[in-house]
């Protein structure tokens, strides 16, 4: 058997293990109706409320379709992905599920990927439905740079999955998740540019806001959907949007590296006693 055949076979087996874990996690999520409702209903409800607070600031106030899609993406990452995953990881750890899974063939990465897959699927499905609704009902214009949409979605999802693993490491019980997740739910949202333009902030505070994990996702989606920047709402051409996207991509990449290192260093597979 050639090395290439072995690699393909190993990759296929890994995919099957992740899919099996994802199906099991999906069944558990379906049975937990409160968690399911939080993942499905809450992001949409919160995104709809953005209209009353001005949405994406000055640049997005004229396009409610883009505002709605960007807002729902942000809330889906925060609620459906981040919060749901923290509670799921803590629950599986305290019930010794993660410990038992590690005794089998699945690697640590496969276990975490299988656990995260249903939450990611729900979040991405919500975003897809919102995109269709924004076009069909709200008359959303064609995106200024469609290539930046998957970049924002994939990098943002990776960041909040890894942050969920880090938060789960310091969360002793599922009930305490309401407390330990609050900083990552509130601060990035408030200073993301969704609720008010970041240009209103003084220089040092604006720099801190731009370094938070949700802000670059919002900025990339703004560039992708409307071709405008957070600073002043200037309209950019296609090439200029790629240039403006460099810093948000670098910020998200830095978050992935830092959160990935922290998750490997501190994530716990056995109950906290």
TIMITOR-500117 format. One record per atom (N, C-alpha, C): z, x, y. Coordinates in steps of 0.02 Angstrom, whole numbers, padded with zeros to 5 digits, always signed. Layout:
N
ZXY;...
REM end
This chain:
273
+00000+00043-00060;+00000+00000+00000;+00000+00044+00062;-00045+00030+00109;-00051+00071+00169;+00006+00056+00217;+00015+00104+00264;+00068+00095+00314;+00054+00035+00357;-00010+00022+00372;-00027-00036+00413;-00010-00101+00378;-00021-00104+00313;-00005-00165+00275;+00071-00177+00274;+00109-00122+00266;+00182-00128+00266;+00206-00153+00333;+00177-00128+00388;+00197-00148+00455;+00183-00222+00467;+00124-00244+00447;+00106-00315+00455;+00152-00359+00414;+00165-00339+00352;+00209-00378+00309;+00279-00382+00338;+00304-00326+00363;+00371-00325+00393;+00375-00369+00454;+00321-00366+00495;+00320-00408+00555;+00318-00482+00537;+00280-00499+00485;+00276-00569+00464;+00344-00593+00438;+00378-00551+00399;+00444-00569+00374;+00494-00579+00431;+00490-00535+00481;+00534-00541+00539;+00521-00607+00575;+00457-00625+00584;+00440-00688+00617;+00466-00748+00578;+00462-00744+00512;+00487-00798+00470;+00563-00805+00477;+00598-00749+00480;+00671-00752+00487;+00690-00782+00555;+00656-00761+00608;+00670-00788+00674;+00655-00863+00676;+00599-00883+00646;+00581-00954+00645;+00632-00995+00606;+00656-00969+00550;+00706-01005+00511;+00771-01013+00550;+00793-00959+00583;+00853-00963+00624;+00843-01012+00683;+00784-01011+00712;+00770-01056+00768;+00772-01129+00746;+00744-01143+00687;+00746-01212+00662;+00818-01234+00651;+00859-01191+00622;+00930-01209+00610;+00966-01220+00676;+00953-01177+00725;+00985-01185+00791;+00960-01248+00825;+00896-01264+00817;+00868-01324+00846;+00901-01387+00818;+00914-01387+00753;+00948-01444+00721;+01018-01452+00750;+01053-01396+00758;+01121-01400+00786;+01119-01425+00858;+01070-01403+00897;+01064-01426+00966;+01048-01501+00967;+01005-01524+00922;+00988-01595+00920;+01049-01637+00904;+01093-01612+00861;+01153-01649+00842;+01205-01650+00897;+01203-01600+00941;+01249-01597+00997;+01216-01631+01057;+01223-01697+01060;+01186-01736+01110;+01205-01719+01181;+01269-01700+01193;+01289-01682+01261;+01252-01619+01284;+01250-01568+01241;+01214-01507+01258;+01140-01521+01267;+01112-01565+01225;+01041-01581+01231;+01026-01617+01296;+01069-01664+01315;+01059-01699+01378;+01066-01652+01438;+01114-01606+01435;+01122-01557+01488;+01059-01515+01495;+01030-01495+01438;+00971-01452+01440;+00909-01489+01465;+00904-01554+01448;+00843-01591+01463;+00847-01627+01530;+00902-01662+01543;+00908-01706+01601;+00931-01670+01663;+00982-01627+01656;+01013-01597+01715;+00965-01555+01757;+00924-01510+01727;+00878-01472+01770;+00830-01516+01810;+00804-01569+01778;+00757-01613+01814;+00793-01650+01871;+00854-01673+01858;+00892-01708+01910;+00908-01663+01969;+00928-01602+01954;+00945-01555+02008;+00884-01534+02047;+00828-01525+02012;+00766-01507+02047;+00744-01562+02094;+00751-01625+02073;+00733-01680+02116;+00775-01684+02179;+00837-01660+02174;+00882-01663+02232;+00863-01612+02286;+00819-01564+02270;+00801-01514+02319;+00765-01543+02380;+00733-01600+02371;+00697-01631+02427;+00743-01645+02485;+00806-01662+02470;+00852-01680+02523;+00881-01620+02560;+00873-01560+02532;+00901-01501+02565;+00848-01453+02591;+00786-01475+02592;+00735-01433+02622;+00696-01391+02574;+00714-01392+02510;+00674-01358+02459;+00668-01284+02469;+00606-01260+02469;+00592-01190+02469;+00593-01159+02538;+00625-01191+02584;+00627-01163+02650;+00565-01180+02690;+00552-01141+02740;+00498-01156+02786;+00430-01156+02752;+00419-01109+02706;+00353-01104+02675;+00340-01158+02625;+00393-01186+02594;+00382-01235+02542;+00394-01306+02563;+00415-01318+02625;+00430-01385+02647;+00368-01429+02650;+00309-01398+02654;+00247-01435+02660;+00216-01450+02592;+00244-01427+02539;+00215-01436+02474;+00270-01454+02425;+00285-01518+02419;+00339-01539+02376;+00323-01526+02302;+00259-01527+02284;+00241-01512+02215;+00261-01442+02195;+00245-01393+02237;+00264-01323+02223;+00340-01316+02225;+00373-01350+02271;+00446-01347+02276;+00478-01374+02213;+00452-01432+02189;+00481-01463+02130;+00472-01418+02069;+00414-01390+02060;+00400-01348+02002;+00443-01284+02004;+00449-01254+02062;+00490-01194+02069;+00564-01210+02058;+00586-01266+02086;+00656-01285+02078;+00672-01301+02006;+00628-01338+01972;+00643-01355+01902;+00643-01292+01859;+00598-01245+01873;+00598-01182+01835;+00665-01146+01843;+00689-01143+01905;+00753-01110+01918;+00810-01144+01881;+00814-01210+01885;+00868-01245+01852;+00861-01243+01776;+00800-01243+01750;+00790-01237+01678;+00815-01170+01653;+00803-01116+01691;+00828-01051+01671;+00904-01048+01674;+00933-01079+01725;+01005-01077+01733;+01042-01121+01683;+01017-01182+01673;+01053-01231+01632;+01028-01230+01560;+00964-01243+01550;+00938-01249+01481;+00941-01182+01444;+00928-01127+01479;+00929-01062+01446;+00998-01030+01451;+01019-01012+01511;+01080-00972+01519;+01143-01009+01495;+01158-01066+01524;+01221-01100+01508;+01222-01122+01435;+01168-01152+01412;+01166-01176+01342;+01173-01118+01293;+01143-01061+01309;+01147-01004+01263;+01218-00975+01262;+01251-00972+01319;+01320-00947+01319;+01363-00990+01273;+01360-01055+01280;+01401-01099+01237;+01380-01093+01164;+01315-01088+01151;+01292-01082+01081;+01315-01017+01050;+01309-00962+01086;+01329-00897+01058;+01404-00894+01046;+01442-00921+01093;+01515-00921+01084;+01534-00965+01025;+01504-01023+01020;+01520-01069+00965;+01502-01037+00897;+01443-01007+00892;+01424-00976+00829;+01468-00917+00812;+01489-00879+00862;+01533-00822+00849;+01601-00845+00825;+01630-00895+00858;+01697-00918+00840;+01698-00953+00772;+01641-00981+00752;+01636-01014+00686;+01614-00965+00632;+01611-00900+00648;+01593-00846+00602;+01520-00849+00578;+01479-00889+00613;+01409-00894+00593;+01373-00827+00606;+01384-00798+00665;+01351-00735+00680;+01372-00680+00632;+01435-00678+00614;+01460-00627+00568;+01426-00634+00500;+01418-00696+00476;+01386-00707+00411;+01313-00690+00414;+01280-00706+00470;+01209-00691+00475;+01196-00615+00473;+01242-00576+00499;+01233-00504+00500;+01237-00473+00430;+01265-00509+00382;+01269-00483+00314;+01203-00492+00277;+01156-00529+00305;+01092-00541+00273;+01040-00491+00297;+00976-00511+00291;+00921-00467+00307;+00904-00467+00382;+00925-00518+00417;+00907-00524+00488;+00940-00469+00529;+00902-00440+00575;+00929-00390+00620;+00965-00424+00678;+01002-00385+00717;+01037-00413+00774;+00988-00446+00823;+00932-00413+00835;+00883-00442+00881;+00854-00507+00855;+00842-00511+00790;+00815-00573+00761;+00865-00629+00765;+00929-00614+00755;+00981-00666+00760;+00984-00694+00831;+00984-00649+00880;+00987-00672+00949;+00923-00709+00969;+00866-00686+00945;+00803-00719+00961;+00801-00789+00930;+00823-00795+00868;+00825-00861+00836;+00872-00908+00869;+00929-00882+00893;+00977-00924+00929;+00949-00948+00995;+00912-00904+01029;+00887-00920+01096;+00824-00963+01094;+00787-00962+01040;+00720-00994+01038;+00721-01068+01057;+00766-01110+01030;+00764-01181+01048;+00777-01193+01122;+00824-01157+01152;+00838-01165+01223;+00778-01145+01264;+00745-01090+01245;+00686-01068+01281;+00630-01119+01274;+00622-01147+01214;+00569-01197+01203;+00580-01258+01246;+00642-01281+01251;+00657-01339+01293;+00642-01324+01366;+00663-01266+01390;+00652-01248+01460;+00578-01243+01475;+00540-01210+01433;+00468-01202+01446;+00431-01268+01440;+00453-01312+01395;+00422-01378+01390;+00434-01418+01453;+00495-01414+01480;+00510-01449+01543;+00465-01424+01599;+00457-01358+01602;+00416-01329+01655;+00343-01350+01648;+00319-01353+01586;+00250-01375+01574;+00240-01447+01596;+00288-01490+01578;+00283-01561+01598;+00286-01567+01674;+00330-01528+01706;+00335-01530+01779;+00271-01507+01812;+00238-01457+01782;+00175-01432+01810;+00121-01486+01807;+00117-01521+01750;+00068-01575+01743;+00083-01631+01793;+00147-01648+01800;+00166-01701+01846;+00152-01681+01919;+00164-01618+01935;+00152-01595+02003;+00079-01599+02021;+00036-01585+01973;-00036-01588+01985;-00060-01661+01987;-00039-01701+01937;-00066-01769+01930;-00036-01817+01980;+00028-01810+01996;+00062-01859+02038;+00070-01835+02110;+00088-01772+02118;+00103-01746+02184;+00045-01709+02216;-00009-01702+02179;-00068-01670+02208;-00060-01596+02222;-00025-01561+02177;-00016-01489+02186;-00083-01453+02187;-00094-01411+02237;-00156-01373+02242;-00160-01320+02187;-00221-01297+02171;-00227-01242+02123;-00185-01182+02145;-00155-01146+02098;-00112-01090+02118;-00151-01035+02154;-00116-01002+02200;-00148-00947+02236;-00158-00887+02191;-00113-00877+02143;-00118-00821+02096;-00086-00843+02030;-00125-00874+01986;-00098-00902+01924;-00069-00848+01879;-00091-00786+01885;-00067-00733+01841;+00007-00719+01852;+00034-00735+01910;+00104-00721+01923;+00151-00773+01892;+00124-00831+01873;+00167-00883+01843;+00197-00860+01777;+00157-00837+01727;+00187-00813+01665;+00231-00752+01675;+00215-00710+01724;+00257-00652+01738;+00327-00674+01758;+00330-00722+01805;+00394-00748+01828;+00432-00782+01771;+00396-00820+01730;+00428-00858+01676;+00454-00812+01622;+00414-00764+01600;+00435-00720+01545;+00491-00674+01567;+00484-00642+01624;+00536-00596+01648;+00600-00634+01664;+00594-00693+01696;+00654-00732+01712;+00690-00755+01650;+00653-00777+01599;+00684-00798+01537;+00720-00740+01504;+00688-00682+01501;+00720-00624+01470;+00785-00606+01506;+00785-00608+01572;+00845-00592+01610;+00903-00639+01592;+00890-00704+01592;+00944-00751+01582;+00966-00757+01509;+00922-00741+01462;+00943-00736+01392;+00992-00678+01384;+00975-00621+01413;+01019-00562+01407;+01084-00572+01446;+01080-00605+01504;+01142-00619+01541;+01186-00667+01502;+01156-00713+01464;+01195-00758+01422;+01233-00719+01369;+01200-00670+01339;+01233-00628+01289;+01291-00589+01319;+01281-00564+01380;+01335-00526+01413;+01393-00573+01430;+01378-00632+01456;+01431-00680+01473;+01468-00703+01411;+01432-00714+01356;+01465-00734+01294;+01515-00682+01270;+01502-00619+01286;+01547-00566+01264;+01616-00572+01297;+01619-00601+01357;+01684-00606+01392;+01711-00677+01391;+01680-00721+01352;+01700-00791+01348;+01735-00803+01281;+01799-00819+01284;+01838-00825+01222;+01824-00890+01186;+01814-00945+01222;+01804-01010+01191;+01746-01046+01225;+01720-01097+01192;+01667-01137+01222;+01691-01170+01285;+01753-01192+01286;+01781-01226+01345;+01782-01179+01406;+01797-01114+01394;+01800-01067+01449;+01731-01049+01476;+01678-01069+01442;+01611-01054+01466;+01598-01087+01534;+01631-01143+01547;+01624-01176+01612;+01649-01133+01668;+01696-01088+01653;+01724-01043+01703;+01684-00978+01707;+01671-00948+01649;+01639-00882+01649;+01566-00884+01671;+01534-00942+01664;+01464-00947+01686;+01457-00964+01759;+01511-00984+01791;+01506-01009+01860;+01477-00957+01909;+01497-00894+01907;+01466-00846+01954;+01391-00840+01947;+01367-00837+01885;+01295-00829+01874;+01256-00894+01886;+01291-00950+01886;+01258-01014+01900;+01255-01028+01975;+01308-01011+02010;+01313-01031+02080;+01283-00980+02129;+01305-00917+02124;+01283-00867+02173;+01207-00856+02173;+01175-00845+02115;+01102-00837+02117;+01066-00898+02143;+01092-00958+02129;+01060-01019+02154;+01065-01024+02229;+01125-01015+02255;+01137-01022+02327;+01094-00973+02367;+01088-00912+02341;+01052-00860+02378;+00983-00845+02349;+00953-00895+02318;+00887-00886+02287;+00829-00899+02335;+00843-00933+02390;+00790-00955+02435;+00768-01026+02422;+00799-01059+02372;+00783-01129+02358;+00816-01176+02408;+00877-01161+02427;+00916-01207+02469;+00906-01195+02544;+00892-01133+02563;+00878-01117+02633;+00840-01051+02635;+00801-01039+02688;+00762-00976+02692;+00808-00916+02696;+00793-00864+02657;+00834-00804+02658;+00829-00767+02725;+00777-00782+02765;+00770-00751+02830;+00827-00770+02877;+00863-00824+02860;+00920-00845+02901;+00980-00798+02893;+00981-00759+02839;+01038-00716+02825;+01033-00650+02863;+01091-00620+02881;+01089-00553+02911;+01063-00502+02861;+01038-00446+02888;+01004-00396+02847;+01039-00377+02782;+01101-00351+02784;+01133-00329+02721;+01142-00385+02671;+01160-00445+02694;+01169-00501+02648;+01102-00523+02619;+01049-00519+02658;+00983-00537+02633;+00961-00488+02578;+00977-00424+02586;+00959-00375+02535;+00997-00389+02470;+01060-00408+02476;+01098-00426+02416;+01068-00487+02383;+01050-00537+02423;+01020-00598+02396;+00955-00583+02359;+00915-00539+02387;+00851-00522+02356;+00860-00484+02291;+00919-00454+02280;+00932-00416+02219;+00963-00459+02164;+00980-00522+02178;+01008-00566+02127;+00953-00587+02078;+00971-00607+02017;+00920-00617+01965;+00874-00676+01974;+00895-00728+02011;+00853-00787+02018;+00804-00780+02077;+00823-00743+02128;+00782-00737+02188;+00712-00710+02173;+00704-00657+02134;+00635-00634+02120;+00593-00683+02080;+00625-00725+02038;+00588-00776+02002;+00560-00827+02052;+00602-00849+02099;+00580-00896+02150;+00525-00865+02193;+00534-00801+02211;+00484-00768+02253;+00417-00762+02216;+00418-00745+02153;+00356-00739+02115;+00321-00807+02109;+00360-00860+02098;+00329-00926+02093;+00302-00949+02160;+00337-00932+02214;+00311-00949+02280;+00244-00914+02293;+00242-00850+02276;+00179-00813+02284;+00124-00842+02240;+00143-00860+02178;+00093-00886+02131;+00066-00953+02152;+00110-00998+02173;+00089-01068+02185;+00061-01079+02255;+00090-01046+02304;+00070-01059+02373;+00041-00999+02409;+00049-00939+02380;+00024-00879+02413;+00061-00860+02476;+00125-00882+02480;+00164-00867+02540;+00223-00823+02522;+00250-00790+02572;+00307-00746+02563;+00371-00779+02587;+00427-00752+02565;+00492-00779+02586;+00505-00764+02660;+00482-00707+02682;+00493-00686+02752;+00438-00715+02796;+00453-00770+02828;+00407-00798+02876;+00355-00845+02848;+00348-00848+02782;+00300-00893+02751;+00228-00876+02765;+00213-00811+02772;+00144-00791+02787;+00100-00801+02725;+00040-00828+02736;-00008-00838+02682;-00044-00773+02666;-00049-00758+02602;-00079-00695+02580;-00141-00709+02538;-00186-00661+02538;-00243-00665+02493;-00224-00646+02423;-00271-00652+02376;-00256-00639+02305;-00230-00568+02295;-00265-00519+02322;-00244-00449+02313;-00175-00437+02345;-00163-00467+02402;-00099-00456+02437;-00040-00487+02398;-00053-00542+02362;+00001-00571+02322;+00023-00524+02267;-00024-00487+02238;-00005-00438+02186;+00039-00383+02217;+00021-00361+02277;+00062-00310+02310;+00132-00336+02326;+00136-00398+02350;+00201-00427+02367;+00243-00440+02306;+00212-00445+02247;+00248-00460+02185;+00281-00398+02155;+00264-00339+02179;+00289-00278+02148;+00366-00274+02150;+00394-00286+02209;+00467-00280+02216;+00504-00332+02173;+00485-00396+02174;+00519-00444+02129;+00513-00425+02056;+00456-00399+02034;+00448-00378+01964;+00495-00319+01949;+00500-00272+01995;+00544-00215+01985;+00617-00238+01981;+00636-00286+02023;+00705-00311+02021;+00720-00344+01954;+00674-00385+01930;+00685-00418+01865;+00686-00367+01808;+00643-00317+01812;+00643-00264+01761;+00709-00227+01760;+00736-00214+01819;+00801-00180+01823;+00856-00224+01792;+00854-00289+01805;+00903-00334+01776;+00897-00335+01700;+00836-00335+01674;+00826-00335+01601;+00855-00272+01571;+00843-00215+01603;+00869-00152+01577;+00945-00151+01579;+00975-00172+01635;+01048-00171+01642;+01081-00221+01595;+01055-00283+01593;+01085-00333+01550;+01075-00317+01476;+01017-00288+01459;+01005-00268+01390;+01054-00214+01368;+01066-00165+01411;+01115-00113+01395;+01185-00142+01387;+01204-00187+01433;+01270-00217+01430;+01279-00260+01368;+01226-00297+01349;+01230-00338+01289;+01239-00296+01226;+01201-00241+01222;+01209-00197+01164;+01278-00164+01162;+01304-00151+01221;+01369-00116+01225;+01428-00162+01211;+01426-00224+01235;+01486-00266+01233;+01481-00331+01193;+01421-00350+01172;+01416-00412+01135;+01459-00410+01072;+01495-00464+01059;+01541-00468+01002;+01512-00515+00949;+01517-00494+00886;+01490-00533+00830;+01545-00568+00792;+01608-00552+00808;+01664-00583+00773;+01708-00618+00825;+01748-00667+00803;+01790-00705+00850;+01837-00660+00890;+01846-00679+00953;+01893-00643+00996;+01964-00667+00982;+02006-00623+00962;+02076-00641+00946;+02124-00611+00996;
REM end
